[in-house]
């Protein structure tokens, strides 16, 4: 029997409705609309496709959105100045820095230059720390947060189950592992140096793939009835596919996300909700010790 398809569209629709309500309440309180800035460097086609999806999601909710683009030859100083300017602009409430950055730019330095209270994709050390401590005020990375929202939408039990995450990047695999742990799963994390990957994936009640390699998960690697979440985005001959060998795995899994139409649709709306949350956190913290603390201790160069 084929697995249930975990379609991202109804999840995104529900989150969009919730975001509109949150926005309505926030505008009533604050008298202004949150604004998201998308900062990109260079001309990576996947980054531009993601930018278009973010703009569509933001406009669908009513959040303001603007693009700031630097040429691929931009220096670290140019990028630092662009980030500082967005940090200092009080009309900007959220900033996402699109990946990949050109290889001459330092991803960690860039991440920690961003104001943590505008960090709507959870890339700063400050928000990574908040995630580590299960802090409810965290601005969490939107991709794994979307994956968790998808599991919740389909009433998938997490507590007590064995979740196996393939991938340990700071934006998808690692934060997803922490979120599953916070939801009381028993979590195994695999990566490119894991020996005998199938030995781990076969034990998964919930199998998450965030490797970015087509064919990473084959049918023989999946336990019958497992929940399979595929974050992979890969292009073969112009077609988008995930990491999971979809049709064969669908014939054995209990539920599976499609690519496209699964996790990706949810990511962008989570990013928009994070912008609303960021504006709320900034308003709350405007005159408090925390705002000073964040600025002083976590923003470089300020
Ligand atoms: P990444 O930084 O390249 O990380 C890939 C991770 O997978 C690494 O930890 C790597 O291990 C591991 N890995 C690679 N090949 C493997 C293999 N054969 N077996 C086991 N582990 C393997 O990628 P990312 O930024 O996390 O993104 C992962 C995927 O998600 C990409 O396809 C990306 O396009 C996609 N993505 C999707 C969304 C969405 O909304 N659905 C959003 C963002 C990204 P090492 O650490 O040992 O190198």
py3Dmol code that shows the C-alpha trace and the ligand (Angstrom):
import py3Dmol

protein = """\
ATOM      1  CA  UNK A   1       0.000   0.000   0.000  1.00  0.00           C
ATOM      2  CA  UNK A   2       1.273   3.458  -0.856  1.00  0.00           C
ATOM      3  CA  UNK A   3       2.215   5.944   1.858  1.00  0.00           C
ATOM      4  CA  UNK A   4       0.041   8.912   2.759  1.00  0.00           C
ATOM      5  CA  UNK A   5       1.381  11.982   0.961  1.00  0.00           C
ATOM      6  CA  UNK A   6       2.238  14.806   3.359  1.00  0.00           C
ATOM      7  CA  UNK A   7       1.239  17.667   1.073  1.00  0.00           C
ATOM      8  CA  UNK A   8       2.771  20.998   2.111  1.00  0.00           C
ATOM      9  CA  UNK A   9      -0.012  23.106   0.578  1.00  0.00           C
ATOM     10  CA  UNK A  10      -2.685  22.740   3.268  1.00  0.00           C
ATOM     11  CA  UNK A  11      -0.014  23.254   5.924  1.00  0.00           C
ATOM     12  CA  UNK A  12       1.128  26.484   4.261  1.00  0.00           C
ATOM     13  CA  UNK A  13      -2.511  27.590   3.883  1.00  0.00           C
ATOM     14  CA  UNK A  14      -3.206  27.118   7.603  1.00  0.00           C
ATOM     15  CA  UNK A  15      -0.021  28.924   8.593  1.00  0.00           C
ATOM     16  CA  UNK A  16      -0.877  31.769   6.206  1.00  0.00           C
ATOM     17  CA  UNK A  17      -4.278  32.235   7.864  1.00  0.00           C
ATOM     18  CA  UNK A  18      -2.638  32.256  11.281  1.00  0.00           C
ATOM     19  CA  UNK A  19      -0.023  34.731  10.089  1.00  0.00           C
ATOM     20  CA  UNK A  20      -2.760  37.081   8.825  1.00  0.00           C
ATOM     21  CA  UNK A  21      -4.440  36.995  12.258  1.00  0.00           C
ATOM     22  CA  UNK A  22      -1.111  37.652  13.991  1.00  0.00           C
ATOM     23  CA  UNK A  23      -0.413  40.514  11.599  1.00  0.00           C
ATOM     24  CA  UNK A  24      -3.845  42.014  12.210  1.00  0.00           C
ATOM     25  CA  UNK A  25      -3.258  41.971  15.997  1.00  0.00           C
ATOM     26  CA  UNK A  26       0.246  43.368  15.656  1.00  0.00           C
ATOM     27  CA  UNK A  27      -0.833  46.260  13.419  1.00  0.00           C
ATOM     28  CA  UNK A  28      -3.611  47.061  15.897  1.00  0.00           C
ATOM     29  CA  UNK A  29      -1.041  47.244  18.712  1.00  0.00           C
ATOM     30  CA  UNK A  30       1.961  48.772  16.966  1.00  0.00           C
ATOM     31  CA  UNK A  31       0.259  50.894  14.298  1.00  0.00           C
ATOM     32  CA  UNK A  32       2.731  49.811  11.627  1.00  0.00           C
ATOM     33  CA  UNK A  33       3.398  46.816   9.369  1.00  0.00           C
ATOM     34  CA  UNK A  34       6.402  44.498   9.695  1.00  0.00           C
ATOM     35  CA  UNK A  35       8.926  44.616   6.919  1.00  0.00           C
ATOM     36  CA  UNK A  36      11.266  41.891   5.650  1.00  0.00           C
ATOM     37  CA  UNK A  37      14.486  42.569   3.733  1.00  0.00           C
ATOM     38  CA  UNK A  38      15.997  39.904   1.484  1.00  0.00           C
ATOM     39  CA  UNK A  39      19.737  40.421   1.129  1.00  0.00           C
ATOM     40  CA  UNK A  40      21.439  38.558  -1.713  1.00  0.00           C
ATOM     41  CA  UNK A  41      24.920  38.567  -3.195  1.00  0.00           C
ATOM     42  CA  UNK A  42      25.617  37.418  -6.749  1.00  0.00           C
ATOM     43  CA  UNK A  43      23.357  35.655  -9.199  1.00  0.00           C
ATOM     44  CA  UNK A  44      22.755  32.136  -7.934  1.00  0.00           C
ATOM     45  CA  UNK A  45      19.569  30.903  -9.709  1.00  0.00           C
ATOM     46  CA  UNK A  46      18.329  28.855  -6.723  1.00  0.00           C
ATOM     47  CA  UNK A  47      18.731  31.903  -4.440  1.00  0.00           C
ATOM     48  CA  UNK A  48      16.678  33.998  -6.864  1.00  0.00           C
ATOM     49  CA  UNK A  49      13.980  31.317  -7.092  1.00  0.00           C
ATOM     50  CA  UNK A  50      13.826  31.262  -3.284  1.00  0.00           C
ATOM     51  CA  UNK A  51      13.665  35.079  -3.222  1.00  0.00           C
ATOM     52  CA  UNK A  52      10.633  35.050  -5.534  1.00  0.00           C
ATOM     53  CA  UNK A  53       8.916  32.458  -3.317  1.00  0.00           C
ATOM     54  CA  UNK A  54       9.576  34.559  -0.188  1.00  0.00           C
ATOM     55  CA  UNK A  55       8.200  37.710  -1.850  1.00  0.00           C
ATOM     56  CA  UNK A  56       5.040  35.840  -2.873  1.00  0.00           C
ATOM     57  CA  UNK A  57       4.557  34.417   0.629  1.00  0.00           C
ATOM     58  CA  UNK A  58       5.132  37.816   2.324  1.00  0.00           C
ATOM     59  CA  UNK A  59       2.704  39.620   0.010  1.00  0.00           C
ATOM     60  CA  UNK A  60       0.149  36.820   0.510  1.00  0.00           C
ATOM     61  CA  UNK A  61       0.114  37.654   4.221  1.00  0.00           C
ATOM     62  CA  UNK A  62       0.488  41.442   3.943  1.00  0.00           C
ATOM     63  CA  UNK A  63       4.038  41.739   5.284  1.00  0.00           C
ATOM     64  CA  UNK A  64       6.148  44.348   3.467  1.00  0.00           C
ATOM     65  CA  UNK A  65       9.129  42.970   1.608  1.00  0.00           C
ATOM     66  CA  UNK A  66      12.116  44.530  -0.172  1.00  0.00           C
ATOM     67  CA  UNK A  67      15.159  43.096  -1.943  1.00  0.00           C
ATOM     68  CA  UNK A  68      18.701  44.348  -1.402  1.00  0.00           C
ATOM     69  CA  UNK A  69      21.095  42.962  -3.974  1.00  0.00           C
ATOM     70  CA  UNK A  70      24.888  43.180  -4.093  1.00  0.00           C
ATOM     71  CA  UNK A  71      27.008  42.111  -7.082  1.00  0.00           C
ATOM     72  CA  UNK A  72      28.896  38.803  -6.859  1.00  0.00           C
ATOM     73  CA  UNK A  73      32.200  40.694  -6.589  1.00  0.00           C
ATOM     74  CA  UNK A  74      31.065  42.513  -3.415  1.00  0.00           C
ATOM     75  CA  UNK A  75      33.723  42.468  -0.691  1.00  0.00           C
ATOM     76  CA  UNK A  76      33.266  41.413   2.930  1.00  0.00           C
ATOM     77  CA  UNK A  77      33.278  45.149   3.825  1.00  0.00           C
ATOM     78  CA  UNK A  78      30.513  45.862   1.289  1.00  0.00           C
ATOM     79  CA  UNK A  79      28.393  43.094   2.743  1.00  0.00           C
ATOM     80  CA  UNK A  80      29.137  44.160   6.333  1.00  0.00           C
ATOM     81  CA  UNK A  81      28.015  47.706   5.487  1.00  0.00           C
ATOM     82  CA  UNK A  82      24.787  46.417   3.904  1.00  0.00           C
ATOM     83  CA  UNK A  83      24.037  44.323   7.006  1.00  0.00           C
ATOM     84  CA  UNK A  84      24.843  47.232   9.357  1.00  0.00           C
ATOM     85  CA  UNK A  85      22.530  49.490   7.419  1.00  0.00           C
ATOM     86  CA  UNK A  86      19.652  46.976   7.690  1.00  0.00           C
ATOM     87  CA  UNK A  87      20.434  46.459  11.400  1.00  0.00           C
ATOM     88  CA  UNK A  88      20.210  50.214  12.005  1.00  0.00           C
ATOM     89  CA  UNK A  89      17.082  50.802   9.936  1.00  0.00           C
ATOM     90  CA  UNK A  90      14.183  50.779  12.407  1.00  0.00           C
ATOM     91  CA  UNK A  91      11.662  50.297   9.586  1.00  0.00           C
ATOM     92  CA  UNK A  92      13.236  46.876   8.837  1.00  0.00           C
ATOM     93  CA  UNK A  93      12.080  44.127  11.207  1.00  0.00           C
ATOM     94  CA  UNK A  94      13.450  40.989   9.570  1.00  0.00           C
ATOM     95  CA  UNK A  95      16.461  40.199   7.402  1.00  0.00           C
ATOM     96  CA  UNK A  96      17.252  37.007   5.513  1.00  0.00           C
ATOM     97  CA  UNK A  97      20.657  36.642   3.900  1.00  0.00           C
ATOM     98  CA  UNK A  98      20.258  34.286   0.965  1.00  0.00           C
ATOM     99  CA  UNK A  99      22.624  31.335   0.550  1.00  0.00           C
ATOM    100  CA  UNK A 100      24.817  30.373  -1.095  1.00  0.00           C
ATOM    101  CA  UNK A 101      27.125  33.351  -0.677  1.00  0.00           C
ATOM    102  CA  UNK A 102      30.102  33.652  -3.038  1.00  0.00           C
ATOM    103  CA  UNK A 103      32.991  31.597  -1.639  1.00  0.00           C
ATOM    104  CA  UNK A 104      35.181  34.625  -0.775  1.00  0.00           C
ATOM    105  CA  UNK A 105      32.664  35.729   1.882  1.00  0.00           C
ATOM    106  CA  UNK A 106      32.784  34.325   5.418  1.00  0.00           C
ATOM    107  CA  UNK A 107      29.395  32.777   6.269  1.00  0.00           C
ATOM    108  CA  UNK A 108      29.919  32.754  10.039  1.00  0.00           C
ATOM    109  CA  UNK A 109      31.132  36.359  10.175  1.00  0.00           C
ATOM    110  CA  UNK A 110      28.165  37.405   8.050  1.00  0.00           C
ATOM    111  CA  UNK A 111      25.704  35.504  10.252  1.00  0.00           C
ATOM    112  CA  UNK A 112      26.886  37.027  13.498  1.00  0.00           C
ATOM    113  CA  UNK A 113      26.907  40.560  12.140  1.00  0.00           C
ATOM    114  CA  UNK A 114      23.148  40.398  11.827  1.00  0.00           C
ATOM    115  CA  UNK A 115      21.035  41.775  14.677  1.00  0.00           C
ATOM    116  CA  UNK A 116      19.706  38.602  16.400  1.00  0.00           C
ATOM    117  CA  UNK A 117      16.315  40.263  16.859  1.00  0.00           C
ATOM    118  CA  UNK A 118      16.037  40.674  13.057  1.00  0.00           C
ATOM    119  CA  UNK A 119      17.448  37.216  12.334  1.00  0.00           C
ATOM    120  CA  UNK A 120      14.303  35.636  10.862  1.00  0.00           C
ATOM    121  CA  UNK A 121      16.108  32.529   9.592  1.00  0.00           C
ATOM    122  CA  UNK A 122      17.808  31.764  12.908  1.00  0.00           C
ATOM    123  CA  UNK A 123      21.398  31.900  11.631  1.00  0.00           C
ATOM    124  CA  UNK A 124      23.026  33.877  14.470  1.00  0.00           C
ATOM    125  CA  UNK A 125      24.855  32.290  17.381  1.00  0.00           C
ATOM    126  CA  UNK A 126      22.374  34.047  19.679  1.00  0.00           C
ATOM    127  CA  UNK A 127      19.340  32.308  18.135  1.00  0.00           C
ATOM    128  CA  UNK A 128      21.206  28.996  17.857  1.00  0.00           C
ATOM    129  CA  UNK A 129      21.767  29.296  21.625  1.00  0.00           C
ATOM    130  CA  UNK A 130      18.106  30.052  22.229  1.00  0.00           C
ATOM    131  CA  UNK A 131      17.175  26.985  20.184  1.00  0.00           C
ATOM    132  CA  UNK A 132      19.641  24.908  22.201  1.00  0.00           C
ATOM    133  CA  UNK A 133      17.852  26.016  25.377  1.00  0.00           C
ATOM    134  CA  UNK A 134      14.318  25.454  23.971  1.00  0.00           C
ATOM    135  CA  UNK A 135      13.636  29.180  24.500  1.00  0.00           C
ATOM    136  CA  UNK A 136      10.186  30.202  23.260  1.00  0.00           C
ATOM    137  CA  UNK A 137      11.500  33.595  22.090  1.00  0.00           C
ATOM    138  CA  UNK A 138      13.863  31.963  19.579  1.00  0.00           C
ATOM    139  CA  UNK A 139      13.734  33.005  15.930  1.00  0.00           C
ATOM    140  CA  UNK A 140      14.194  29.445  14.678  1.00  0.00           C
ATOM    141  CA  UNK A 141      15.557  28.413  11.271  1.00  0.00           C
ATOM    142  CA  UNK A 142      12.543  28.400   8.971  1.00  0.00           C
ATOM    143  CA  UNK A 143      13.213  25.122   7.116  1.00  0.00           C
ATOM    144  CA  UNK A 144      13.283  22.748  10.112  1.00  0.00           C
ATOM    145  CA  UNK A 145      10.597  24.808  11.883  1.00  0.00           C
ATOM    146  CA  UNK A 146       8.474  24.241   8.772  1.00  0.00           C
ATOM    147  CA  UNK A 147       9.223  20.508   8.934  1.00  0.00           C
ATOM    148  CA  UNK A 148       8.005  20.432  12.530  1.00  0.00           C
ATOM    149  CA  UNK A 149       4.872  22.394  11.552  1.00  0.00           C
ATOM    150  CA  UNK A 150       4.204  19.838   8.823  1.00  0.00           C
ATOM    151  CA  UNK A 151       4.500  16.903  11.254  1.00  0.00           C
ATOM    152  CA  UNK A 152       2.185  18.700  13.688  1.00  0.00           C
ATOM    153  CA  UNK A 153      -0.371  19.485  10.971  1.00  0.00           C
ATOM    154  CA  UNK A 154      -0.659  15.778  10.117  1.00  0.00           C
ATOM    155  CA  UNK A 155      -0.867  14.781  13.820  1.00  0.00           C
ATOM    156  CA  UNK A 156       2.279  12.688  13.636  1.00  0.00           C
ATOM    157  CA  UNK A 157       3.366  11.507  17.071  1.00  0.00           C
ATOM    158  CA  UNK A 158       6.966  12.383  17.808  1.00  0.00           C
ATOM    159  CA  UNK A 159       7.400  11.696  21.519  1.00  0.00           C
ATOM    160  CA  UNK A 160       9.145   8.409  22.227  1.00  0.00           C
ATOM    161  CA  UNK A 161       9.815   7.648  18.579  1.00  0.00           C
ATOM    162  CA  UNK A 162      13.187   7.165  16.945  1.00  0.00           C
ATOM    163  CA  UNK A 163      13.950  10.015  14.546  1.00  0.00           C
ATOM    164  CA  UNK A 164      16.938   9.676  12.234  1.00  0.00           C
ATOM    165  CA  UNK A 165      18.168  12.903  10.626  1.00  0.00           C
ATOM    166  CA  UNK A 166      20.472  12.628   7.603  1.00  0.00           C
ATOM    167  CA  UNK A 167      22.433  15.898   7.439  1.00  0.00           C
ATOM    168  CA  UNK A 168      24.022  18.103  10.102  1.00  0.00           C
ATOM    169  CA  UNK A 169      24.176  21.572   8.547  1.00  0.00           C
ATOM    170  CA  UNK A 170      23.502  24.535  10.864  1.00  0.00           C
ATOM    171  CA  UNK A 171      20.433  25.562   8.837  1.00  0.00           C
ATOM    172  CA  UNK A 172      18.587  22.259   8.372  1.00  0.00           C
ATOM    173  CA  UNK A 173      19.931  19.004   9.879  1.00  0.00           C
ATOM    174  CA  UNK A 174      21.318  20.215  13.204  1.00  0.00           C
ATOM    175  CA  UNK A 175      18.392  22.478  14.197  1.00  0.00           C
ATOM    176  CA  UNK A 176      15.910  19.810  13.052  1.00  0.00           C
ATOM    177  CA  UNK A 177      17.640  17.354  15.413  1.00  0.00           C
ATOM    178  CA  UNK A 178      17.282  19.801  18.308  1.00  0.00           C
ATOM    179  CA  UNK A 179      13.616  20.439  17.520  1.00  0.00           C
ATOM    180  CA  UNK A 180      12.851  16.705  17.398  1.00  0.00           C
ATOM    181  CA  UNK A 181      14.719  16.240  20.668  1.00  0.00           C
ATOM    182  CA  UNK A 182      12.683  19.049  22.250  1.00  0.00           C
ATOM    183  CA  UNK A 183       9.577  17.194  21.053  1.00  0.00           C
ATOM    184  CA  UNK A 184      10.823  14.119  22.974  1.00  0.00           C
ATOM    185  CA  UNK A 185      11.993  11.976  20.072  1.00  0.00           C
ATOM    186  CA  UNK A 186      15.086   9.833  20.446  1.00  0.00           C
ATOM    187  CA  UNK A 187      17.336  11.308  17.790  1.00  0.00           C
ATOM    188  CA  UNK A 188      20.187   9.900  15.696  1.00  0.00           C
ATOM    189  CA  UNK A 189      22.099  12.275  13.424  1.00  0.00           C
ATOM    190  CA  UNK A 190      23.876  10.931  10.320  1.00  0.00           C
ATOM    191  CA  UNK A 191      26.211  12.662   7.882  1.00  0.00           C
ATOM    192  CA  UNK A 192      28.613  11.996   5.022  1.00  0.00           C
ATOM    193  CA  UNK A 193      31.066  10.175   7.325  1.00  0.00           C
ATOM    194  CA  UNK A 194      28.444   7.864   8.827  1.00  0.00           C
ATOM    195  CA  UNK A 195      29.435   4.307   8.044  1.00  0.00           C
ATOM    196  CA  UNK A 196      26.567   2.078   6.926  1.00  0.00           C
ATOM    197  CA  UNK A 197      23.893   4.779   6.659  1.00  0.00           C
ATOM    198  CA  UNK A 198      21.178   2.194   5.915  1.00  0.00           C
ATOM    199  CA  UNK A 199      21.800   0.527   9.277  1.00  0.00           C
ATOM    200  CA  UNK A 200      20.594   3.771  10.934  1.00  0.00           C
ATOM    201  CA  UNK A 201      17.857   4.811   8.518  1.00  0.00           C
ATOM    202  CA  UNK A 202      16.218   1.347   8.715  1.00  0.00           C
ATOM    203  CA  UNK A 203      15.650   1.925  12.437  1.00  0.00           C
ATOM    204  CA  UNK A 204      13.838   5.239  11.935  1.00  0.00           C
ATOM    205  CA  UNK A 205      10.186   5.705  12.851  1.00  0.00           C
ATOM    206  CA  UNK A 206      10.659   9.229  11.490  1.00  0.00           C
ATOM    207  CA  UNK A 207      13.272   9.602   8.764  1.00  0.00           C
ATOM    208  CA  UNK A 208      14.430  13.089   7.809  1.00  0.00           C
ATOM    209  CA  UNK A 209      16.653  13.632   4.791  1.00  0.00           C
ATOM    210  CA  UNK A 210      18.573  16.908   4.465  1.00  0.00           C
ATOM    211  CA  UNK A 211      21.608  15.749   2.517  1.00  0.00           C
ATOM    212  CA  UNK A 212      21.051  17.612  -0.753  1.00  0.00           C
ATOM    213  CA  UNK A 213      22.006  14.487  -2.737  1.00  0.00           C
ATOM    214  CA  UNK A 214      19.469  12.754  -4.995  1.00  0.00           C
ATOM    215  CA  UNK A 215      19.069   9.039  -4.247  1.00  0.00           C
ATOM    216  CA  UNK A 216      20.388   9.305  -0.670  1.00  0.00           C
ATOM    217  CA  UNK A 217      17.389   7.349   0.627  1.00  0.00           C
ATOM    218  CA  UNK A 218      16.457   4.145  -1.206  1.00  0.00           C
ATOM    219  CA  UNK A 219      13.632   1.698  -0.494  1.00  0.00           C
ATOM    220  CA  UNK A 220      15.833  -0.872   1.270  1.00  0.00           C
ATOM    221  CA  UNK A 221      16.912   1.849   3.752  1.00  0.00           C
ATOM    222  CA  UNK A 222      13.395   2.537   5.039  1.00  0.00           C
ATOM    223  CA  UNK A 223      11.455   0.718   7.752  1.00  0.00           C
ATOM    224  CA  UNK A 224       7.929  -0.277   6.638  1.00  0.00           C
ATOM    225  CA  UNK A 225       5.437   2.334   7.845  1.00  0.00           C
ATOM    226  CA  UNK A 226       8.069   5.023   8.561  1.00  0.00           C
ATOM    227  CA  UNK A 227       7.310   8.729   8.245  1.00  0.00           C
ATOM    228  CA  UNK A 228       9.684  10.157   5.625  1.00  0.00           C
ATOM    229  CA  UNK A 229      10.371  13.906   5.396  1.00  0.00           C
ATOM    230  CA  UNK A 230      12.480  15.000   2.445  1.00  0.00           C
ATOM    231  CA  UNK A 231      14.084  18.456   2.634  1.00  0.00           C
ATOM    232  CA  UNK A 232      16.347  17.818  -0.352  1.00  0.00           C
ATOM    233  CA  UNK A 233      16.157  20.162  -3.319  1.00  0.00           C
ATOM    234  CA  UNK A 234      18.108  18.848  -6.302  1.00  0.00           C
ATOM    235  CA  UNK A 235      17.833  19.568 -10.014  1.00  0.00           C
ATOM    236  CA  UNK A 236      18.240  16.836 -12.619  1.00  0.00           C
ATOM    237  CA  UNK A 237      17.775  17.902 -16.249  1.00  0.00           C
ATOM    238  CA  UNK A 238      15.855  20.949 -15.061  1.00  0.00           C
ATOM    239  CA  UNK A 239      13.446  18.943 -12.847  1.00  0.00           C
ATOM    240  CA  UNK A 240      13.349  19.363  -9.090  1.00  0.00           C
ATOM    241  CA  UNK A 241      13.678  16.179  -7.046  1.00  0.00           C
ATOM    242  CA  UNK A 242      14.381  15.429  -3.411  1.00  0.00           C
ATOM    243  CA  UNK A 243      16.921  13.166  -1.702  1.00  0.00           C
ATOM    244  CA  UNK A 244      14.473  10.273  -1.464  1.00  0.00           C
ATOM    245  CA  UNK A 245      13.866   7.808  -4.278  1.00  0.00           C
ATOM    246  CA  UNK A 246      10.200   8.775  -4.128  1.00  0.00           C
ATOM    247  CA  UNK A 247       8.085   6.087  -5.845  1.00  0.00           C
ATOM    248  CA  UNK A 248       9.838   3.004  -4.420  1.00  0.00           C
ATOM    249  CA  UNK A 249      10.026   4.545  -0.933  1.00  0.00           C
ATOM    250  CA  UNK A 250       6.378   5.596  -1.127  1.00  0.00           C
ATOM    251  CA  UNK A 251       5.447   1.942  -1.642  1.00  0.00           C
ATOM    252  CA  UNK A 252       6.873   1.007   1.773  1.00  0.00           C
ATOM    253  CA  UNK A 253       6.660   4.146   3.966  1.00  0.00           C
ATOM    254  CA  UNK A 254       3.645   5.113   6.084  1.00  0.00           C
ATOM    255  CA  UNK A 255       3.751   8.766   5.030  1.00  0.00           C
ATOM    256  CA  UNK A 256       6.058  10.824   2.823  1.00  0.00           C
ATOM    257  CA  UNK A 257       6.589  14.433   1.726  1.00  0.00           C
ATOM    258  CA  UNK A 258       6.732  15.009  -2.046  1.00  0.00           C
ATOM    259  CA  UNK A 259       9.333  17.188  -3.754  1.00  0.00           C
ATOM    260  CA  UNK A 260       8.206  19.637  -4.981  1.00  0.00           C
ATOM    261  CA  UNK A 261       5.081  20.393  -2.948  1.00  0.00           C
ATOM    262  CA  UNK A 262       6.251  19.228   0.484  1.00  0.00           C
ATOM    263  CA  UNK A 263       8.530  21.012   2.926  1.00  0.00           C
ATOM    264  CA  UNK A 264       9.532  23.879   0.616  1.00  0.00           C
ATOM    265  CA  UNK A 265       6.070  25.437   0.579  1.00  0.00           C
ATOM    266  CA  UNK A 266       6.020  25.598   4.355  1.00  0.00           C
ATOM    267  CA  UNK A 267       9.500  27.139   4.774  1.00  0.00           C
ATOM    268  CA  UNK A 268       8.617  30.503   3.219  1.00  0.00           C
ATOM    269  CA  UNK A 269       5.477  31.042   5.271  1.00  0.00           C
ATOM    270  CA  UNK A 270       7.402  30.222   8.480  1.00  0.00           C
ATOM    271  CA  UNK A 271       9.913  32.895   7.475  1.00  0.00           C
ATOM    272  CA  UNK A 272       7.080  35.412   7.112  1.00  0.00           C
ATOM    273  CA  UNK A 273       5.655  34.442  10.513  1.00  0.00           C
ATOM    274  CA  UNK A 274       9.127  34.867  11.985  1.00  0.00           C
ATOM    275  CA  UNK A 275       9.142  38.451  10.641  1.00  0.00           C
ATOM    276  CA  UNK A 276       5.913  39.145  12.526  1.00  0.00           C
ATOM    277  CA  UNK A 277       7.402  37.550  15.643  1.00  0.00           C
ATOM    278  CA  UNK A 278      10.625  39.569  15.212  1.00  0.00           C
ATOM    279  CA  UNK A 279       8.692  42.847  15.164  1.00  0.00           C
ATOM    280  CA  UNK A 280       6.838  41.762  18.302  1.00  0.00           C
ATOM    281  CA  UNK A 281      10.103  40.858  20.062  1.00  0.00           C
ATOM    282  CA  UNK A 282      11.689  44.160  19.015  1.00  0.00           C
ATOM    283  CA  UNK A 283       8.710  46.150  20.319  1.00  0.00           C
ATOM    284  CA  UNK A 284       8.755  44.249  23.596  1.00  0.00           C
ATOM    285  CA  UNK A 285      12.469  44.527  24.052  1.00  0.00           C
ATOM    286  CA  UNK A 286      12.875  48.083  22.749  1.00  0.00           C
ATOM    287  CA  UNK A 287      13.545  49.672  26.102  1.00  0.00           C
ATOM    288  CA  UNK A 288      14.816  46.722  28.022  1.00  0.00           C
ATOM    289  CA  UNK A 289      18.069  45.338  29.198  1.00  0.00           C
ATOM    290  CA  UNK A 290      17.814  42.463  26.723  1.00  0.00           C
ATOM    291  CA  UNK A 291      17.970  44.728  23.674  1.00  0.00           C
ATOM    292  CA  UNK A 292      21.067  46.423  25.055  1.00  0.00           C
ATOM    293  CA  UNK A 293      22.545  43.048  25.969  1.00  0.00           C
ATOM    294  CA  UNK A 294      21.991  41.604  22.512  1.00  0.00           C
ATOM    295  CA  UNK A 295      23.441  44.666  20.791  1.00  0.00           C
ATOM    296  CA  UNK A 296      26.471  44.822  23.020  1.00  0.00           C
ATOM    297  CA  UNK A 297      27.406  41.181  23.199  1.00  0.00           C
ATOM    298  CA  UNK A 298      26.333  39.601  19.962  1.00  0.00           C
ATOM    299  CA  UNK A 299      26.625  42.188  17.197  1.00  0.00           C
ATOM    300  CA  UNK A 300      30.106  42.466  15.875  1.00  0.00           C
ATOM    301  CA  UNK A 301      31.396  45.848  14.860  1.00  0.00           C
ATOM    302  CA  UNK A 302      28.762  47.815  16.763  1.00  0.00           C
TER     303      UNK A 302
END
"""
ligand_1 = """\
48
LIG
P 24.513 21.196 3.249
O 24.985 22.356 4.027
O 25.203 20.805 1.981
O 24.516 19.934 4.234
C 24.282 18.633 3.762
C 24.439 17.668 4.896
O 24.179 16.363 4.410
C 25.856 17.632 5.495
O 25.755 17.517 6.889
C 26.476 16.392 4.870
O 27.408 15.743 5.715
C 25.270 15.498 4.697
N 25.429 14.568 3.595
C 25.753 14.839 2.320
N 25.779 13.735 1.576
C 25.480 12.712 2.404
C 25.363 11.301 2.241
N 25.552 10.721 1.049
N 25.041 10.555 3.315
C 24.830 11.135 4.515
N 24.916 12.463 4.736
C 25.238 13.237 3.686
O 22.978 21.363 2.840
P 21.784 22.128 3.630
O 21.911 23.599 3.493
O 21.613 21.509 4.976
O 20.550 21.681 2.737
C 20.209 20.311 2.619
C 19.181 20.170 1.515
O 17.998 20.874 1.898
C 19.627 20.791 0.182
O 19.127 20.001 -0.872
C 18.951 22.148 0.193
O 18.727 22.627 -1.111
C 17.656 21.787 0.865
N 16.911 22.898 1.481
C 15.592 22.778 1.444
C 14.818 23.756 2.015
C 13.335 23.577 2.021
O 12.626 24.491 2.332
N 12.841 22.380 1.700
C 15.406 24.875 2.591
C 16.804 24.946 2.663
C 17.564 23.937 2.103
P 28.787 16.435 6.204
O 28.396 17.386 7.294
O 29.597 15.306 6.696
O 29.348 17.130 4.990
"""
view = py3Dmol.view(width=600, height=400)
view.addModel(protein, "pdb")
view.setStyle({"model": 0}, {"cartoon": {"style": "trace"}})
view.addModel(ligand_1, "xyz")
view.setStyle({"model": 1}, {"stick": {}})
view.zoomTo()
view.show()
